[in-house]
C-alpha cells in the first residue's frame, strides 16, 4: 500500500459515524450559565480541551472522568500485549513493539495526548434527562437542537492560524460508546485493516506508528466506561486537529485556543443558531429576560425560539 493510501486509511473515521443513528432527531445541551446561553444564541459554542475533563472542576459537583481520553490506550495495550489476539498477528513485530513503547505507562500516554490535542462539545440524547438537570443545569437551561441542522456540512467552522475552516473532516459527531466489547471490536478491526496494509517501507516508520496511535486516540474520545457515565447518554461533537497530510505543518490545522474564567482551555466553534428547536428553563422569566437582551444582537430574520417550562416537561416525562 502506498503512503497516500495509508494516510487515507488513517483519516477514515466511519467507525465513528457508523455509531450515529437517524432516529436521534434532537440533542440537548445542559448548562447553568447564562453567559454560555448568550454565546450559544449568538452562534458560538465553546469546545473544551479534552484534557480538562480529567481534572476536577471546582465550580461544580460534576464527576471527573479520570479515564477521559485515556481509556482507549488501556484497551490498545490489552490487545497488543495479547499474543493470541488475531488482530495483533497482522502487525509486524517491530511495529507492535514501537506502539507499545509509546504508550507503555501513564506518563507516556499523558505526553502523547498532550502532543495531539482535541476539543469536545457534549450533548445528551435524552432531552428530558433529570440526571443532566441535576448534575449540569441545576436551575439553569437546556438548549434543544435539531441534530441534522446542527451538524449539516458547512454549518460548523473554527479559526486556525491559516484562517477559518469548515471542512466536514474537521468535525466528527456520534453517541458515546459505553460498551467495552464494542470498543474492543472496533479497535481490533482497525488494527487488522492497518496491519494488512503496512509494507517494508512503512512498518518501521515512527511516523506511521504515531499515525496509528493518533487515529485510535481520536476514535477513543468517543469511548467511556459504562459503569460511571452511561446515565449521561452523551452525544459528542469532536474537533479533529490532526494534520491530514504528512508534509503540511500541523500548526495550520490546530484551532486557536482561549482560556475561560474557570481556567479551562477551549476553542470557539461557530454554528447556525437556527438549529435551536427550543429552550427549556426552570425559571421562564429569567430566560425571557435573557433572550430579550439578545434580540438586538441577533439577525433580524432570526426565528422566534420557544421557551418551555422544564419543570412541567420533567414531570410529564416521569409519568
Secondary structure, 3 states (H helix, E strand, C coil): CCHHHHHHHHCCCHHHHCCCCCCCCEEEEEECCHHHHHHHHCCEEEEEEHHHHHCCCCCCCCCCCCCCCCHHHHHHHHHHCCCCCCCHHHCCHHHHHHHHHHCCCHHHHHHHHHHCCCEEEEEECCCCCHHHHHHHHCCCEEEEEEHHHHHCCCCCEEEECCEEECCHHHEEEEECECCHHHHHHHHHHHHHHHHHCCCCCCCCCHHHHHHHHHHHHHHHCCECCHHHHHHHCEEEEEECCCCCCCCCCHHHHCECCEECCCCCEEEEEECCHHHEEEEEECCHHHHHHHHHHHHHHCCCCCCCCEEEEHHHHHHHHHC
